[in-house]
Amino acid sequence: MPLDRMLGLFETARACMPVVTGDAAPRSDLAGKIIANVFLENSTRTRCSFTAAAHRLGATTIDLLGGTSSASKGETLLDTCANVAAMGVDGLVIRCSDTCGPAAVAGALGLPVLNAGDGKHEHPTQGLLDAFTITEHLGRTDLAGLRVGICGDVATSRVARSNVFALTRLGADVTLMGPPTLAPDDMATLIDGLDMPGTVRVVHEFDPHLEQLNVLMVLRIQFERHGGGGVPDDYRLHWGLTADRAEHLPEDAIVMHPGPVNRGTELDDAVCDGPRSLILQQVTGGVAVRMASLLDCLGG
């Protein structure tokens, strides 16, 4: 995404925040529009966030969930979305296991489509909301020199990929951290050939790098994507962000997590609920960013 478009979304999201927090009345920009949430993979935060965002803008939503849709009977993603589109919806929000599935649907149907996560590929609005949360916390959008660690199950994480693109676009230096099975070396090439002011690297140690980080984003271990392998039995011992380990972060460093959190594995309660944590701010800001994204795609 071009920098000017990203910053424009942040500006719109900032204007939407009072609506999200209840300090301003809901808007009517999308009054009369119907948005279909086609979620063929499980979701709590993203689906509810998109629904709240649409309602705050005056739109109506319909939800189509994987276990209750004809996709469970073998219908293709495109056929499912084509049938929903034929009901007269104005836009689609899609989460699916098909890499680039939302883009394929958008190309075939010509409707506005927002990608709410496609397989192991990307989760664009999560990357945007995480970057927005960081910039709001710091009070600046130029992240040059900011050192961000993304730790854990990087290999299967669409969140990690989208965060790399968003944060390096803003100038941050990103370190992907995890054991080799979860943080493969080739992920250091994610932004090769792209004109990004920031950098990305991969390391396979945790503790020696903590004192260098301004932001530490911890990822969920996606056991369902590993088929029972790839996750070390001693993961918490070497990679869990315990209260003791968090003490090695710089005093003003912040901790983030896209959720859901496996407490006691990825994060200790004291860190998850502690003063460093911006996890709930991510959720709140996520509604504002998704309001901005809906306006960008459907607001004319």
N, C-alpha and C positions, 0 to 999 in steps of 0.2 A: 504494500500500500504506500502511495506517495506520502511524504512527510506532511505536506500541506493538508491533505485530506485527513490524515490521522489527527493533526492538531485541530482541525475543524470539528471533528467528532468529539474531541475532548472539550472544546469550547461549548458545544451543544450539551454534552453530558453535564458540564458544570452548571449550565443554566437550568437543567432538569433536576438537579439534586434537591432543591427545596420542595419540589413536587413529590419526590421519592420519600423524603423525611416527613412529609405532612405539613410542612411550613408554608406551602403554597397550594392553591387549588389545582386539581387535575386539569389537564389541557384537553383541547378538542381537535387538535391537528388532524387526527385520523378518524374522526367521527364518521360513522357510516361504513367504515371499511371492516372487512372480515379477514382475520389472519388465522391460518391453519398451522398448528403445531404438530408436525409429523415426527414423532419421537419413537423410532424403532429400536432404540437402545435405552436402557434405564437412565433416569435423570431425576434429580430433585431440584437443585439450585438453578440449573440452566432453564429447565422448562418453566418452573414457577417464576423465574426472573423475567423471561420473555412474556409470560402471561401478564405479570404485574406491569411491565413496561407498556404493553399494548393497551391495557385498561387505563393506565395513567394518561394515555394519549387519546382516549375516547373510542378505541377500536373494540370490536367484539372478537373473541377467540373461540376456536374449536380445537379440541385435542384428539389426536389419533395416536394411540399408544401401541407398541409392538405386539403385546400379547392379546390385544383386542382388535387388531386390524387384520385385513385379508393377507397381509404379508406373512402372517403365521400359517397361511394356507398355501403359500408358494407364489403369491403375486409378486411381481417385480416392483422395485422402488419406483420406477418411472410410471408403471401402470397405476400403482397406488396414488401417486401424486397427480397423475392426469385425471383420475376420477374425482379426486378432491377438488382440483382446479375447475372441473366441469360443473361443480356446484356453485360457482360464482365467487370464489374467494379472491381476495386482492393480493395476497402474498403468502408465502410458505416459509416456515422455519423448520429445518430438517436436521435431525440427528440420525445417523445410520452407520452401518459397518462398512459400507462401500466407499473406498477411497475415491474422492472427487465426485461422489454421488450427487451432492447438492448442485455442483457446477453442471453436471450432465442434465439434471432436471431443469435448471434455469435455461440452458441452451435449447432444450427440446420444447419447453412450454412457453417461454417468453414472459414468464411472470417474475416479479421480484422474489428472490430466494435468499434467505440468510442461512449460513452454515453454522449449525449448533454442535458440530463435531462429526467428522467423517473418519471412521476407523482409527488407524494410528497416524492419520495424516495431519490434520490441523483442527484447531478450535479457535477461529479468529476472534470472536467476541471475548473469549477468556483472555487471550493475549492482550487485547485492547484494554479490558477492564483492569488487568493486573498492572499494565503500564500506567493507566490513568490513576490507579490507587497510589502508585509510587510517586508520580508527578504531583499529585495533590498533597501527599504527605510532605514532600520536600519543598513544595511551592515553586517548582521550576520544571519546564518541559525539556530543557537541554540536559541530557543525562551524561554528557561527556565526562569521563573519569569515574563514573559510578561503577562499582564492582558488585556484580550480582552473581550469586551462586544458585544453581538449580540442581537440587540433590535428589537422588533416588532412582525411580524407575523411568529413566529418560528414554530408553529404547522404545517403549510402547506408548509414550506420552505425546498425544497431539497437543496438549497444553504446553509442553516444553518447546515444541517446534514453533508454535505461534508466538510464544514469549521471546524466543531467540530473534525472530524476525522483527517483532515490535520494539524490543529493547535496544537491539543493535541499530535499528533505524534512528532511534533517539540518541545514539552515541554511547550507550552503556557497553561495558566489557563483561561478557557472560562466560562463566565457568560452569560446565556441565560436570556433575560429580556423581560417582557411583562405582560399584564393582564392574569389571569389564562386561559381564553378562547383561548388566542393566544400563551401562553407559558406554556403548561401543565407540571406538576411536573415530570411526568415519563420520560421526555426527559433528566433528570439528569442521567439516566441509559444508555445512548447511548453507552458509552465506557466500560460499565461493562464487565468484562471478557477479555478485550483487554489489551495488554501490552503497555499502553500509559504512557509516563512520565508526561504528563499534566493532568489537571483535568477539570471537567465540573460540573456546578451547575445551578439551576434555581432560579430566584428571581422575585418578583412581584411588585417591586418598581424601579423607575428610578433615580430620583434626588439624593437619598442618596448614590448611587454607582458611580456617574459620576466622582468624584474627585479621584477615585481609578484606573481609566482605562488608559491604554496606547494607546489602539485602541478601537474605537467604530464603529462597522459595523451596519448600519441601513438597515432594510429590507423593501421591498415593501409590502404594504397591498394588499393581493391577494383577492380582493373582489369577483372575479369570482369563487373562490374555497369555499366560505363560504355560498353561497346560500342565501345571504341577512342577515345572522345572525353571531354572534360571534365577530363582530368588535364594540367596544363601540362608542357611538355617540360622546363622549368627548375625543376621542383618542388623538387628537392633544394637548389638554390641558394637559394631563398627560404624553404623550409619544412622542410627536413631538419634534424633536431637533431644537428648536428655537435658534436664535442668543444669547439670554440671557442665555438659558440653557447651550449652548456650552461653555460659559465663566466659567462654573464650572469644566470643564475638565482640567487636568494638562496642563501646557503651551505647552509642546511638544507632546501632544496627537494628533492622527490623526483620521480622519473620512473617512469612506468608505461606499459604497453602490453598490450592484450588478446591479442596474438599472432594469427596468426604474424607475425613481424617480417620486413619486407623490409630486411635490413641494407644499409647504404650508400645507401639511399633515404630512409627515414623516420628511422632511427637509425644513428649510427656505432657500431662495435664498442665503442669506449672508453666510450660512454654506456650502451649496452645492458648491458655487463658491469661497469660501474663502480659505485662506492659509492653513488651516488644511486638506482640501479635497484632497484625492488621487483618486477620482472617475475616472478621465480621464487616470491617470496612470494605473489603473486597466484594462481599455480597451486596452491600448497600450500593456501592459504586457500580456494581454490575447491572443493576436495574437502570441506572442513569445512562450507562454506556449502551445498553440495549434499546433504551428509548431513542438515543441519538442514532443508532444503527437503523432502527425502524423508520425514523424520520428521513434518514439519508436515502433509504430504498423506496419508501412509499409516500413520502411527504410532499412530493412534487417540487 
